[in-house]
């Protein structure tokens, strides 16, 4: 075998990479196990232990801290971990009105309204829709009359065409989404959410946010939807505040019995902030404070001593002054705006101390304290600033509306900086503020840039800035300057963010999902190992070895790429394992054919791999195309499933083909006998000759009857059973302590939901129901979610229950999901047609395959409508169902392609391009029968895997797996009885023409 050394090299490299990626989870688990043992059941002590380990190097040799290790461990999705998933929508309608100065013109506002209606109905580009609507309502009127003003004169001239205005609005919309993303990320980081996941949905005005562990919907809704206000404040210097902090410490010592843990002795990073200067007078010398040590108690202090010092110095036990060692060897206060530093876990205690009546009375009314938005680099140390309130009404020196634009750039020394542009009115105020801050050349003051009461930067003012154009420099990275630039442009966020969709999973459901997922995974894996070993004897163990390697590679690659592992993702892994045996089955069946022809084992293995490769490549490419389409058009769990599927396909190809070939070569070189069957399986599927082509019209009739029955049930049931994904609304999964009657629940909920009858269905067991309602779904008020949940709790009063999960989908999200699903199915069919035509050079094959795909979709939908209400679990059609449909299409395509490959191979042997009449019928029957063993065996392995997941995988994916189970049966039936036989009829029609 050529390239054996290269395959071994790749396998070793992959193994090292995967082992390294998985090692972080092992290290993090060890630290957390130590925390549990040390805490002995005390959750507060366990959390304190983990907080204390955050900056401790726990990874041997490499030296990563626990915080860094935790960030690299296996990332579990919300369905496994519990938490909240939110889709934020940036209101581009509000942005357009704001940029135009909120005009009262009727046609303008009508165009804004019409554009929003079209967007809700599934439109994509709001700005383009708005411009088109405006031009319809006001032909000949220039949009520049509304949008061109003094502040954006450099970007938009009064004479600009409508096309130029559209381009300007598109840029502003993109910028607004970027700014909102930055603001939302800072709010989430500041809220204490561990390992949040945020991503912008490309091509839309939406931001997806996953927050593991979060359960308080009302708090997060207020946090995410609250209006942001950018502020500029003067700040006190540390020398001015230190005496006050000393006094506060004495007050606390006299009034409290402090019991706060001392902070560790550590080295301070350079003070945040930097310099602020006019561009025309930018300073060249960086005077940012460097180094220093945090005052505090060292590691060598005993626990008793630390506790005693905490009692006498309660404030300094949790807040360190910025101190450095001067030239005379004495400790001195580090000049600047930072007045104190605390570990993240101590900031809440500092806040509580400052709010005590005795302490608050000692703080001047002109001073208020704010924390930095982010900790210092590679630490959990946050900085405290003392804001100077100079106006009588307590308002900031300058608001965000003073900023006209901001850009992240590089200074003359090629260091990242931010350039800030003021409005004409803001420039005048800015000149006055900066003049005061830079008045004393020996003690230049800072100005804090604040958003949501958090300090983003506090640059030192180098000189009076008169032109309204300023540069902010400091110890910034490019990411820092990009974020700060977005913050400066955010102002008051003219485009408000609204929650368009949400999904909350309780910790109980998450724990159950992990248990069910692991059980199904282990059992399915064992089923496949046993089947392969029993059916293919020693060759089966080679396949099992490749399967174990494949599993290790899949999980390792997922972790190294930072992919989120969800329950559908686990299903994807299990399915990939089931499908990975397909390649081995294809190879082994071809080897058995060669052995039956009298060839020796070595030659048979070589020929088996050679003849099986075209089918393996074609079937895996078709499935990969479907996985890619799923990834592009899906979101959330569907994307997780697609990611796993695509990675699994690539890994399976390498493991099942390359690694298993190397193992066979090794066994043969060592003169070890390799058997591909046993006495029971040796003659399986021999001498089979079904007349698939001759009976094809019977199959057509059977399919037609089932599809007609499905259409009849569709009208009888009033349409498909669409989930909230497709129709919008709120769904709550509620678990009761005993069995409940769904009709009684519906009657109790009807009046509290404004006489809007909810949908109440049993979910998996009699004590668990799924409640769906459209009550207030179009109301975008922040408090609406709480109003609906309060109504639900009122309707359920008198019962013992737990809301284990909830989902909200607005009509606009629902319409997008419907469109995405439609395009996913349509585009996948188009890609399949193109691929088949290119590979087999016959349009009849391509069209036959596509007809079979539509046949499969209609058959699965028919079974869903017929069985809905009969099965003891929900048969809703949502995003997961579309994933199932596309996977079913993948099954059909892989099996159909294998048959087509055999036809092509036989034609090549005969030296003909095609056959006609009875000769073609015989050829297709031969291809179907000769590949029947592979079709049946692959179908059975996948079916058994799906059956295991269906039984043990939990209620949350039962409907999804049921669709795959039906699809597995239909796909096998379709590939044998529909997709290939129909080529006969398509070919006959072409011949007649």
Secondary structure, 3 states (H helix, E strand, C coil): CCCHHHHHHHHHHHHHHHHHHHHHHHHHHHHHHHHHHHHCCCHHHHHHHHHHHCCCECCCCCCCEHHHHHHHCCEECHHHHCEEEEEEEECHHHHHHHHCCCCCCHHHHHHHHHHHHHHHCCCCCHHHHHHHHHHHHCCCCCCHHHHCCCCCCCCCCCCCCHHHHHHHHHHHHHHHHHHHHHHHHHHHHHCCCCCCEEEECCCCCEEEEEEECCCCHHHHHHHHHCCCCEEEEEECCHHHHHHHHHHHHHHHHHHCCCCCCCCCCCECCCCCCCEEEEHHHCCCCCCCCCCCEECCCCCCCCHHHHHHHHHHCCCCCCCECEEEECCCCCEEECCCCEEEEEEHHHHHHHHHHHHCHHHHCCCCCCEEEEEECCCCCCCCEEEEEEEECCCCCCCCCEEHHHEEEEEEEECCCCCEEEEEEECHHHHHHHHHHHHHHCCCCCCCCEEEEEECCEEEEEEEECCCCCCCEEEEECCCCHHHHHHHHHHHHHCCCCCCEEEEEEEEECHHHHHHHHHHHHHHHHHHHHHHHHHHHHHHHHHHHHHHHHHHHHHHHHHHHHHHCCCEECHHHHHHHHHHHHHHHHHHHHHHHHHHHHHHCCCCHHHHHHHHHHHHHHHHHHHHHHHHHHHHHHHHHCCCHHHHHHHHHHHHHHHHHHHHHHHHHHHHHHHHHCCCCCCCCCCCCCCCCCCCCCCCCCCHHHHHHHHHHHHHHHHHHHHHCCCCCECHHHHCEEEEEEEECCCCCHHHHHHHHHHHCCCCCCEEEECCCCCEEEEEECCCCCCCCCCHHHHHHHHHHHHCCCCCEEEEEEEEECHHHHHHHHHHHHHHHHHHHHHHHHHHHHHHCCHHHHHHHHHHHHHHHHHHHHHHHHHCCCCCCCCCECHHHHHHHHHHHHHHHHHHHHHHHHHHHHHHHHCCCCCCCHHHHHHHHHHHHHCHHHHHHHHHHHHHHHHHHHHHCCHHHHHHHHHHHHHHHHHHHHHHHHHCHHHHHHHHHHHHC
